[in-house]
């Protein structure tokens, strides 16, 4: 990770950590970098947060000042930018969003010409320009660029989704929580056009209510809606619509682990789970692994982060992977997580199997999980401690295969994360406390 760009772009409080000057210079560098000998072609999308307009226009102005033709997609899901960059042969794409963060944060995520996250060496070059360590020549005369409102982009994206999952949803009643975010631009229209009856909540964005007590990180309202009414499935998106958490008709959450299990089994039954493999992160629930074993489906683990899931899938041509958070990648079709594509895949599975989401979830027991963060002075010293390793091993022996412990460092903070899965919440607490108390007593 660089000075500004983390694993998911630049992110921070608008006009504090993330400034207009930063956006302007990012746009300028991309326009210049891709514009050598031609007008660069750049796509920009945004979510619904208040600061989205100003960052969108700063990026567009910067790119145009170095000769780029900038296409403004407007409010859209992040995966729409990823798809359209590759499909319509843009040089790169930019998404203005802070995903599931509160409205006062914003972010800038950059995609290369394939719709994949930008190579790190290019991001480091952009950072040098942001810090004024390098200079570039602005366009003049008829070389100056322009920007274009591109109304057709979302229609192309939605048509593509319906072409790869042409499921007839007639007779299905679906409740959706749009997080007052990007999904407001596509979800209801797409699902309705496939024949479903759709009722939406959190679908009136005003710039400051994105993710506010709604969406995939706060699905409580959707859970109530599912319990009190007769719907086949509930769908909760996050702010930029690249994640999905579903809710069954009993009001129970269907997170990313359930989705990987349900879709993995369905793809295997159709002989379409390439190499019989599902990619997860180390934070996937032990219950998922036991259920995949029972279904005779192989799995592999990566570090936490969709970036690592995608790298593993790309390297080995695996078709299905994702995270507990609902960030699911169907690599046969897309190079990033897509909440609406995930929703369509779930609905397709229900339709083709003739089963409810509860019936499709059978065979997966989610172990209770407890995660506690411990602040430390030096993460490496803690993890290298031989006595700590013995404490962790004692927990493993007590779990005896009916649970697991994971002790790992935070990637961004001076924290050790202690996670235990066991048969009961009480056991989780007992084993987490054993490790946490040791770390604290040693004064780490």
Secondary structure, 3 states (H helix, E strand, C coil): CCCCCECCEEEEEECCCECHHHHHHHHHHHHHHCCCCCCCEEEEEECCCCCHHHHHHHHHHHHHHCCCEEEEEEECCHHHHHHHHHHCCCCEEEEECCCCCCCCEEEEEEECCCCCECCHHHHHHHHHHHCCCCCCCCCCHHHCCEEEECCHHHHHHHHHHHHHCCCCCCCCEEEEECCCCHHHHCHHHHHHHCCCEEEEECCCCCCCCCCCCCCCCCCHHHHHHHHHCCCCEEEEECCCCCCEEEECCCCCEECHHHHHHHHHHHHHHCCCCHHHEEEEECCCCHHHHHHHHHCCCEEEEECCCHHHHHHHHHHHCCCEEECCCCCEEECCCCCCCCHHHHHHHHHHHHHHHCCCHHHHHCCCCCCEEEEEEEECCCHHHHHHCHHHHHHHHHHHHHHCCCCEEEEEECCCCCEEEEEEEECCHHHHHHHHHHHHHHHHHCCC
